[in-house]
Amino acid sequence: FSRRSPSGVATLVCRMLRHLHVLAAVGVVARARPAVGVEAPMHCCFAPSSESIVLSCEASEGSVIADVPFAIIVDGSPLPPWKPRSRHPACGADVAPVGSVLLADIAGETLDECLGKARCVPSAVTQLGGKHEVLLRWTCSHDGKTRADKAAALPALPLRVEDATIVDAHGERFRLQGVNWAGFHIVGAPSGLDRAPLDDLARLIKKLGFNIVRLPYSVDMVLNNPIVDDVFVSANPSLRGRRSLELLDEVIAALGHAGVLIWPDVHMLESNWCCGTTDCNGLWFNKAFSKDQWLEALRIVAKRYANVPSVAGMGLKNELRPVCGGAWDDGPYCDVTFYDASASPNACISPAWSTGPEYLQVKIAAEAAGMAVLNEAPNKLVSIGGLDYSTDLQHVALDLPKSNLVYEAHEYSWSSWSTEVGDLLGEDDFAGKDGFIMNVTLAKDRCIEIGPDCAGVVCSGDGLICTMRKEAPPRLKAYAPQMSTSMTYRRKWFWHSGFEEHLDRMWGYIAKQGIAPVWVSEFGFAHSEAEPSNEWLSRFTKYVQSHGPPGHQGLDWGYWELSGDMIGGTTRTAGGTETFGVLGHCYTAVATAAHHVSILAFSAAPEGVSSSDTVSVLVEEGWAFMPPRSSISPVLLCCATSIALALLVSRLRRARAAAGHSSEATTALVGTDA
């Protein structure tokens, strides 16, 4: 039955029984094959054996695993630092990774175990010990109609803002419960299309409880519209050779078909991972792309999707932040003299809402960007984040239609510093006089040691000379000069009650006072941090649950991010585990159930979400992890099931006869499977 199968009459007969049982269950007698001229949807998984490895088929209702043509285990002890994608073969290539040592070929036994199942965890993997790497490819039964299933329902569209609340076309609140899907802003394609069919991913996003996807892209991607490298879409043969905007069309169509809304977002000017002060992408223009080019990119996207209802809104510019002279990791040098010819090489140029030079005012730029979108697509929502990586919305006042305007806020556990600062903290204000002037790392550590008396630090642009500061009265802050060499950092005490008040002051007041909706479009945490003891996660979860627009409970939110592995970019290792990712390396299931439960808790009531309740939902939707298959002796299995052989064969023959097939045809089809 398989050239890889061990010999032995008992094993051979029992494999025959297993195949006959599976085939009878799915109503076929031969292994499912794609229609002539149609490539079957491929799934690929390249992952450490310690990761969740789940084979799944979700392209359409009734789709099952039809073949496992490639499945190997290679030596991964120790695993190289998680590797560039170029080390792995493209999805569909039956070769081992460069430099690896083949330990086992498990394709035959994986097929025997998983054939005809919609979801399978191969026991050959779950029983592995030590550090190994697993590479698998499988295909699903497929009739050539990748979207033959009925389109899922969308809310009544378009969305609009009413009384500072996002509502549907009937005036009912529609709470954004989203996830970010990274990749377009780095390589012109979202991550995962080299691992799973696009339709599968779209359906999976919906099943995991998300109703909107924030799609980051770059100005570079839109204006240059490059041809996407085939390696990034290798599990989707029909998408090979496409340009980025064509691929964006396909992704938006698939998500809309699955019942998921889309929110394209200008994440970067240049294509790269985000963000740092020395990446030269903190403003809406730089040496590579002008303000006019940024506006043109927004117009192109708005016009392209003006009549696509599932595109609910557009983000104008992600994480506004200072631009500082220097190089980000191994990236190019950021020359701040482009912004100010008189600035020193290590200076920082900071945006402001409505003060300082006009070319650095967010209000002017955001209003121009908002109207660039709305002139092309008047029914779309538009969003803009705050200063300091979208953490500070204290001075917002934009002249854009209230029915279209949404503000964005971001929150991470390390977002414990911002530009709010008070007066100089002198040596007499704290015990110990050593180290009054120090580098930024030591200054922050020392500030924490001092306690609440230290509100933050002010540093030179290169972070080498820092002084500590006192707390400032609410809304009466002293900012570092906008065009100076200073960077300012304010502490945020998330381990006591001041955390909630701080968020209220920075951006929560906008929703609380009914000024406009606030969408927390980015927050995230590592798999290992999804613990009840995580004070930041606990407090922030309760904050999102209990706050919201007037008359409603719960803020709009969007988790960062979906991907199971990194797709590349500065400071990133392509192919490495995305420790914040919702999905695992296979892009078929959540990375960990506890992590997913912690994300879903943001939509729960303030008293919290029961992990058992959430897990029961996951079980109902088919996302619970399957236990390893128990090892059963082939002889015992044969003895236990041999009595059913005659019944199964008789049933198959009767079924075929009823369908107009002869016994000879039945024998031939079984022989084909063999």
N, C-alpha and C positions, 0 to 999 in steps of 0.2 A: 504493500500500500504506500510505502514511502521509501525512497532509497536510503534515508537516514534512519529508518526504524530498525531496532534490534531484531535479530532473527528469533525464531521460535514459534511453533504452531499455536500455543496458547495465546501469545501476544498478538499474533496475526489475526486469529479469529476474534479476539476481543476488540481489536481496533476496527475490524469490519463491523462488529456490533455497534460500536460507538458511532461510527460514521452513519450506519443505517438509522440509528435512533435519532441523531441530529438531523439527518436529511428528511426523515419522516416528519419531524417536528416543524421544520421550516417549509415543508410542502414541495420539496424538490428531490430529485434523485441524483443529480450530478452537482458538483461544486459550482456555486454561482459564478458566472463569468460576465464581464461587461458586454454590452451589445456590440455588434460588429462596428469597428471604426470609432468606438468610444472608449477612452481610457478610464479605468476604474479609479475612484477617489483613493488616493494613497495617504497613508499615515506613516510617519517616521518618528522614531524616538531614539535620541542619543543622550544617554543619561548615566550618572553613577548608579550602581546597583542599589545604593542606599536610598535613592529617591523613589517616589511613587511611580510605578510603571504600570499603566492601565491601557490595554488595547480596547478601543471603542469604535463603534460605527454609528453615526448620528445623522448621516446625510438626508435620510428620509425615513418615514415610519416603516418599520419592518426590516430595515437594513441590518445585515449581519456580517460577521467576519467571513470572508470567502477564501482568503489565501494568506499565508505567511511565507512569502518567498525568500525572506532574508531575516535571520535572527542569530546574532552571535554574541559571545561574551569574550572580551579581551582583557588582558592584564592591565590593571589600573592601580598598581600598588608600587609606589604611591601614585595617585592621580596627578598628572601635570596640572599646574595652576590652570583653572578652567579656561579652556583652550579657544583659540580662534575657530570660527566656523570652517575656515579653510582646511583645518585638520580633518574634519569629517567629510565623508563623501556626500554628494548631493543626494537628496531623497530619490530612491530608485536605482542607485548604483550599488551593486552587490560586492563591495570591497570594504576591508577593514580600515580604520583610521590610520593615518600616517604614523609610523613608528610604533604601532601596537603589536602585541603578541596574541595571536588567536588562542583562546583557551577552550572554547566549545562552540559547536554549531548546533543551535537549539531550534532551528526552524521547523523541523519535522515534528518534534514533540510538542512545540507550541501550537502548531496547526492542529494536531490531534486533540489538544486540550481545548482550543478556542474556536474551532470551526463551528459556524452556525450560531454563535453567541453574539449578542449585541455589545457585550462588555465582558472583559476577561482579564484577570491578573495571572500571568503565567507562573506556575509553581516553580519552574526551572530558575526563575529570577528571585522569587521570594525566599527560596531556600539557600541562596548564595550567602557565603560568609566572606569576610575580608573586603578589600577595596577592589572593585571591578567596574568595568564600564560595559553597558549593554547597548547594542544597536539593533533595532527591529524595524521591519517594514511590513505593513499588512494592507490588504485591500478589502473593500466591502462589496456585498452584493449590490448591483446597480443596474438600472434599466436605461441609463443614458439621459434621464430627466432629473438633473440635479436640483431643480426646484419644483418638482411635481407635487410636493406637499403643499397644502393650503397655506397661504400667507397668514401669519399671526396678526391679531388685531393691534392697531395702534390707538393711542388716545385720540379724542376729537381734536383735530388740528385746524389752524395753527395755535400754538401756545401764545399767551400774552400775559402781561403783568396787570393785575387789578388789585388795588388796595395793598400794594407792596407784596403781593403773592403771585407766584406763577400759576396760572389757571389754564384749563383747556378751552376749546371753543364753546363749551356749554357753561363756562364760568366756574367749573369745579376745580378745586386745587389739584395740581399735578406736581407731586413732590419728586424732584430729581434724585434718583438713587443710582449713581453712575459708577463707571470705572474708566480709567484712562488706558488707552491702548497705544503704547509707544512704538516708534519705528519710522513712521513717515518723515519725521523731522530729522532723522539721522541718515537713513539709506534710501528713502523714497518708497518704503513699503513697511507695513506693520509687521511686528514679529509674529512668528508662528506659522506663516504660510509655507515655510519649508518643512513643517511638521504635520500639518493637518489641512484638510479641505476647508476652504473659506466658509461654506455653508455650515459645516460642523461647528466651527468656532463661533459663528453668529448665533446659532441655536444654543450652544453651550453658555454663552454670555447671558442669554435670556433665562435659561434654566437656573443659573446660579443666582438669580434675584436682581439683576441690574436692568434698568429701564432706559438708560442712556449711556452712550460712549463718547467720551471726550477724545477727539482724534488730533493729537499734536502734529503740526506740519511746519515747514520753514518757508520763508519768502523765497529762498534759493530754489526749493523744490517746485514751487508754483511757476516762477518766472522762467526757469531753465527746463523744467519738465523732462528730466532725464529718462532714458530707457532703464528700467529696473533690471539689475543683474539677476539672471535666471536662478541663481542659487537661493535667493530670498523667497522664491515662489515655487520651489522645486516639487512640493507636494500638490501643486495646482497646475498641471500641464497647460490648461487653457489660458493661464495668465502669463505664460512666457512671452517675452518680447514686448510687453506692454510698457507704456510710459507711466510715470507716477500719477498723473491726473486721471488716466484711464483706469489705473488700479484703484485710485480713490473712488471713482465711479462704482466699481465693482464691490468694493467694501461697503460703501454706503447702501447700495442696492441690497446686498446680502443682509445687512443689519436691519434695514427697514422691513425686509421680507420676514425676518425672525421676530418682528414686533419691538425692535429696539430703536430709539431715537439717536440722533448723531449731533455732536457739537464740535465742528472743526475749530481748531485753536492755533493762532500764530504763536508757536512756541519759541522759535528761534529765527533770526535773520539768515545766518549761515547754517547749513546742515550740520548738526552736531548734537551731542548730548547736552542737556542743560543742568546745572547752571553754575557760574562762578563770576566773581566781580572782574576777573582778568580774562574772561572769554570774549570781551568786546561786544556782547549781545544784550546787555542789560537795558538799553534804550530802544527806541523804534527806528534808529538809523545808525549806521557806522560807515567805515570807509568802503565796505563792500556793497552796501545797499542803502540808498537814500530814503528819506521820508516818503517821497513820491513813489518810489518802487514798493515800499511797504503798503501804501494805500492802493497801488495798482494790484498787488497780490490779493488784497482783501476784496477788491472789486471783481476780480476774475473768479474767485471762489463763490462770492455772493451771487453773481450772475449765473454761474454754472448750476447752482442748486436752488435758485429762486423758486422754481416750480416743483421742487422735490419736498413734499410735506414732512418727511421723516427727518430732514435737517432742520432742527428746531431753533438753533441759534448759532452764533459765531463768537469766538473769543478774539479780542482785538490785539492783545499783546500779553504774553505770559511773563510773570515775575519781573516787574520793573525793579531795577536795582542800580547801584552805582557802577560805573565803569572805571576800573583802576588800571594803571600802567603795569605791565608785567606779562608773564606767560602763565597760562593755566596748564599745569602738569607739563606734558610734552607738546602742547598746542602752540600756535603762532603767538608772537609777541603782540600785545595790545598797546598801541601807540595813542595815548590820551591827548597828545598835542593836536590830533585831528579835531578834537572838540574845543580845545583852547590852546592856541599857539604859545601862550605864556605859561602853561602848566608845566610843572616839573615831571620828569619821566615816570615817577612813581605816584603821581597825584591820582585822586579819585574825583570823578565828575558825577554829581548826583542829580537825579531828577527831582522836581518838586511839583506839587499839585497846581499851584497858581501864583507862585512867587519866583523871583529870580529871572534870569534870561528867558525870554519867550520860547526860544528853541529847546529849552529843557523843561517846559511846563507840560505836565501830563494832561491838564484840562484842555489845552488847545489841541494837542495831538489826538487825544481820545475822542473829542467831539468831531474832528475831521474824519477819523477812522469810522466812527459810528455812522456818520452820514454817508460815507462811501459805501458802506454795506446796505444801509436802509434805502438809499436811492436805487439800488439794484434789486433789493429784496425787502420791501416794506413790511412783510409779515414775519420777518425773522426777529428773534431776540438778539441783543448784542451784550457782551460782558467785558468788563475790564477789572483787573486786579489792583491791589494797593501797592504802595511803595514797599521797599525792603522785602523783596521776594513775596509779594502779595500778602504781607502780614499787617500792613498799616493802612487803614482806610479812614483816618481821623479827619481829613480835610477835604473829603470828596464833595463836589457840587458840579455836576455835569449838565450842560444844557442839551439833553437828548430826550426824545419822547419817553415819558414815564411808562407807557405801555410796552416799551421795547427794552428797557434798561435793567440789567442785572449786574450786581457787583460780585466779584470773586474774592475769596479769602483762602489762604493756604495755612496749614498748621502741621508741624512735625515736632517730635520730641526735642529735636535740637534747635528749634526756633525759639531759643531762650534768650536771644539778644536782638535788639532792634535799636533804631536811632534815637529813641526817646532818652533824654539824659538830663541830669541836674547840674548843680554847681560842683566845682572842684572839691574833691575829698582830700583835705589836708592831712599831714602826718599826725596832727594832734587828734584827729577824729577816730583813730583806731589804734589798738595796741600793736606795738612793733613798728619800727621805722625802716626796716630793711626792705629794699625792693620797691620803693615808691614808684620808680620809673623802671619798666620792664617790658618784655615782649608780650604780644597779645595772649598767647597761651598761658603764660605765668600770671598775667594780669587778671584774666578771667578766673583762674584757679584761686588766686589770692582774694579776689572779690567774693567768691563763694565762701571762702573760709571766714571772711569778716562777717558775713551774714547780711541781714536786711539794711544795715547802715550803708552798705555799698550798693548803689543802684546800677552801676555799669562802668565802662571804661571808654576812654577816647584815645585812639592810636593814630600814629602816622600812617600814611597810605601803605607802607611796606610792613606795618604791624610790628616794627622793632622798638618803637618808643610809645609807651602807653601810660596814662594816668587814670586814677580811679575817681568816680563821681558819686555825689549824693543823690538821693531821690528828689525828683522834681514834683511840684504840685500838679495834680491832674489838669491836663490841657494847657498848662503854662510851662512848656518845655523849652529848653535851650538846645537848638540843633547845632551841629557842627556847620560851619560856613559851607554853602552849597558848592563853592568853587575853590575849596582849600585842599590841602593834602591830608585832611583828617578823616578818619572813619570812627563812627560812634556805635557803641554796643550797650544795650540796656538789658539788665537781667529780667527774667520772667520766672516768677516763683510758682511753678506748677504743683509744688508739693504742699501748698496751703491755700486757703480760701482766696488769696489774691489772684490766683490763676483765672478764675471766672471773671473777676472784676477787670482784670487786664484785657481779656478777650472782649468783654463788653465795651471797654474804652477804645480798643483798637479797631474793631469792626462789628461787633455784635449789636451795637446801638442802632445800626442802620435798619436791621430787621425789627428790632425791639420797638423802635419808635415809628415804624411804618413808613420809613423813607423809601425803601426799595428792597427787593429780595436780595439776600446774600447766599451765594452758592459756595460752599466749602469745596471747591473743585479739585483740591489736592490735599490729602493727608495720607499717611501710610506708616507701616511698621513692619519689622522683620518677622518671619515665621517664629523665631525664638522669643519674640517679645509679646506674643499673644498669650499673656498670662494674667490671671486676676491680680497678681502682685504688682503689675505695671501701673504705677501711680498716674503717669501721664495719660496712658490709654484709658484708664478707668475714669478719670476726671473729664477728659475730652469727650468720651462716649456719652457721659451723662449731660454734658453741655449741649451737644448736638441733639440729643433726645429731647431735652426739656425746653430748648429755645426754639424760636421760629417767628414767622410773621404774626401780626396781631390776629388773635382768634384761632390760631393753629399751633400745633405742637410738632416740633421736629424741623431742623434746618435741612435744606437741600444739601446733598453731599456727593462727592465723587472720589473714589479710592484710587490711589497711585500704587501699583498699576497691575494690569492683567498678566503680563508676559511671564512665562516660566523660565526664560533665560534672557541674557543680555544680547542685544543685536549689534552693539558696537558703540563707538563714540569715545571722546576724550574721557579718561579716568575709568573706562569700562573695558572689560575683557569679553569680547564676543564669544558667545557660547557658554559663558559662566552662569552659574545659578543666580537668578534674580531673587534675592532673599526677601523682597517685598512682594513678589509676584503671587497673584491669586492662583495661577495654574502651576502645575508641575512641568517638567521638561517635555513630557509627551503631548502637552496641550489637549489632554482628554479629560482631566479631572483636577480637582483642587490640589494644591501642594500639600496642605495639611488641613484636616477637618477643623482643628481648633482655630487656626488662622481665619478660615472662612466664617466660622461662627462669630468670631470677634468683629468681622466686617459687617455681617448681617445685623449685629446688635445695634448698629447706628440707626436702624429703622425701627427698633423696638420701642416699647413704652419706657419711660424714665426708670421704672423699677428694675429694668434689665431684661435680658432674654435668657431663657433657660437653655443651656447647651443641649439638654436632652430633647427639648421641643424642636430646636433647630436641626439637630441631627435627624430627628424623625422626618423633617421636611426633606432633608438630603436623601434619606432612604427612599422616601416616596418618589422623589425625582430620579432616583437611580445613581446618586453620587456618593453613596457610602462606599468605603473601601471594602473589597471582597477579601475574605480570609484565604490563606494559602490552601490550595487543593490538597487534601489528605492523600498520602501515599498508600495505594492499595495494590496488593500483589496481583499481577496479571492472571494467575491461575485462579485465585479466589474470585476475582471479578468475572472471569469466564464462567466459572461454576455457577455464580449467582445469577448470571444473565443468559446462559446458553439456552435455558428453557424458553426464553422469549424469542429466539431466533426464528423459529418456524412461524410464530405469530406475526413478527415484523415483516418477514418476506411475504407472507400471505396478504397482509394488509397493503403492502406496497403494490403487489400484483393486482389486487382488487381495485386499488385506487387508479392505477394506470389503465386497467381494463375499462373502468368507468369513464376515463377521460379519452378513450379511443386509442390507447397505446397497446401494442402487442407485448407478450411476455418476452419476445426476442428483443424488442426495443428497450424494455426494462433492463434486460441483461446487458445490453450494449452500453446503456448509460451508466450502470454501476461499474462496468469495466472501464469506462472513461475516467470515472472518479478514481478507480484503482490505479 
